[in-house]
Each structure stands twice: as structure tokens, then as C-alpha cells.
Amino acid sequence: MVTEPSDTDYDPEAHAGAVLTIDLDAVVANWRLVAGKLARGACAAVVKADGYGLGADKVAPALAAAGCRHFFVASLEEGVALRRVLPEAALYVLHGPMPGSDTVFAAHRLVPVLNDLGQIEAWQRLAATWPEPLPTVIHLDTGMSRLGLSPGEVDRLAAEPERLAGLSLAYVMSHLVSAEEQDNPLNRQQLGLFNDLRARLPAADASLANGSGVFLGPDFHFDLARPGAVLYGVAPVAGAPNPMRQVVRLQGRIIQVRDVDSPQTVGYGASHSFTGPTTVATVALGYADGYLRHLSNRGSCFVDGVRVPVIGRVSMDLITLDVTKAPADRLFPGALVEVLGDSYTVDDAAADADTIGYEILTSLGPRYHRRYVGG
């Protein structure tokens, strides 16, 4: 006789190949730390890319409950989704409106960051038909050379103030190129150009500092700071101790443990050869889960506080670890090893993968069982 499965037959956390724990209290603590450093002004939160991969629908409400009132996303789609969970917050969309999307912005009360004269013109046309002034952020390019008005466009806008008719200018903003490098002269150069450009425009509040920019000091703080990655545990200052709390803990489950010896190899391409007796644990995560292939033969995990290196190539669903030095009683099918956490942070993994903590976070895949604590 065949019986139908029920919900009680499967516990996702107990049976998942990997468990990703996201500490919302740590996110809130990091936001409060940044906000406490501001000489003046408000502290926003950047929750683009689905809250840097951690779930904007969970992260943003926790921050709102802690007092955050300003949130930045990248795209219209992200803004519409966030409006469903934050009905009253100020939501800003960094990419600004794509052609034809202006009415959707206004209907969902999303504030566009306008990046060129074309976006300003389209938003102003809508404002002419709208019952009240439309809130606006104008982005000035001070050195990133991606989005934002060039100095020449700022001059045109200053000479033709009617382009802003019907618009309520909430902020003038720019974006720092190398804020995590505190001695980089570009920081002061951008600050000077930002002050020069915004002086040509109608008076408005200003926003320049991202999370790292807050640590550059009061000159960079202005009226609104926009921390992003630092909220999720990434270090704000290159080469300095990290004051932020770690937000993520990733644990992978051991599938098999075996003993091998030379001249055997492990994994695709035989990129790791054994030189002596070794205990190998195979763990259920890989590049399909966002564990970067560049961590092959470079990354580390931890078992009961003991570092165990990644050996061989990262494959789609598996990594292999040299667990020879780990406690034998912690090595069995179903046991969890720490892939990311206090012992091996997002920044540690980024350094080993020759990337940045942002990519480690935003690569965390949907196959992990996600567990939220705090908040």
C-alpha cells in the first residue's frame, strides 16, 4: 500500500545539504553602528540585489522596525516588490525610470534617481500632469563615469531651471569610487567636485557617503548616508579591523568521509594530488549554490574550530575538504561543517577567491535552506 507524503515527513533544515543562517539582529546592529557615526543627517539602507542576496523582504522590515526610513534599490522591479512590505517608507530607485515606466514609479510612490537629462525630461513631463510635485533625486557624476549627470549637463540644468518645474528635489547625490581606501586622493577630489556641482543647482539636501564613506569622516556625511554591504558584515575600511558584526553563517552537510593516500587525486582535472594518508570529507554544496569555483584549492571551512582546506576543484554540487586534522567524532555523514561564519568570514572567502565580499554575498544561492534569526 502506497501512502501519500505529508508535511511531517520532511524537515527542510534537518535534511538540507546546506543551511544558511541570516542574523537580522546583526544587520540592525550594523545599521545602528553606521548611523551612530554620522555627524548629522539620516541613515538609509541599501537593500538592492534582494538585500545583497539575503532577502530584502526580511532585511528591510527588520531595519524599518529599528527606525530606518529610507531604502535604496537598483531597479523598478525591486522597488515594486519592496513597496509591498514597506508601505510607508521612502523608496529610491538608483537606475531611474526606463522609457515608459514613469507612471509605474509614481503609482508605487517610488522616488527615481535621475541620471541624465533625458530621465529628468521624462519625469518632468509626468509631473506636469500629476496633482502634486513629484519627488526626485538627481545623481551627479563625480568620477565613476557610469550613471549621473556630467558637469556639462549640470551646467545646462542650471541654465534652464524650468527643466525642474513640478519636481520636488529631495536629494542631490553622487557615488564614491574608492571610499574603502581612506588614503586614496580620489575621495577628496570627488568631495570637492560634488560640492562644486551641487552649488550650481537649486538648494537641496545632499547624499554622498556609502557605508565606507561614512568612515571617511564628517565632511562626507551630508544629509543622508547610504550604507549597503557594511550592513551585511563586509569590512568598511580596507586593511583595518572589521567593526561590523557577521550576518551570515553557512553550513554544509557532509555526505561521505573516506581515507586516501598517494598517488591518488581528487576531483575534476586531478588538480590536487595526495602526498600521504589523508582523510577527505565530501560536502553537499558547489558552484550551483554560489560557492565560487575560484575557491578550488584555495578556500577553507571549519570543523569544531579546526581549519580544513578545500582540496580539488569546486564542482556543481560538491566540494571536498582535507579533514585529517579535524576531530574524528565530528566527521560523519550528516554532520555540518562551517563554510562561512565568524571563523571564515565573507571577506576571508573573498580574499581567497580574489574577489570582494559583495560577490560572495550576492552569489549565495537559492538551494540553501534559509534560516532567519532575530529581527
Buried (B, 14 or more C-beta within 10 A) or exposed (E): EEEEEEEEEEEEEEEBBBBBBBBBBBBBBBBBBBBEBBEEBBBBBBBBBBBBBBBBBBBBBBBBEBEBBBBBBBBBEBBBBBBEEBEEBBBBBBBBBEEEBBEBBBEBBBBBBBBBBEBBEBBBEBBEEBEEEBBBBBBBBBBEEEBBBBEEBBEEBBEEEEBBEBBEBBBBBBBBBBBBBBEBEBBEEBBEBBBEBBEEBEEBBBBBBBBBBBBBEEEBBBBBBBBBBBBBBBBBBBEEEBBBBBBBBBBBBBBEBEEBEEEEBBBEEEEBEBEEEBBBBBBBBBBBBBBBEBBBBBBBBBBEEBBBBBBBBBBEBBBBBBBBEBEEEBBEEEBBBBBBBEBBBBBBBBBBBEBBBBBBBBBBBEBBBBBBEEB
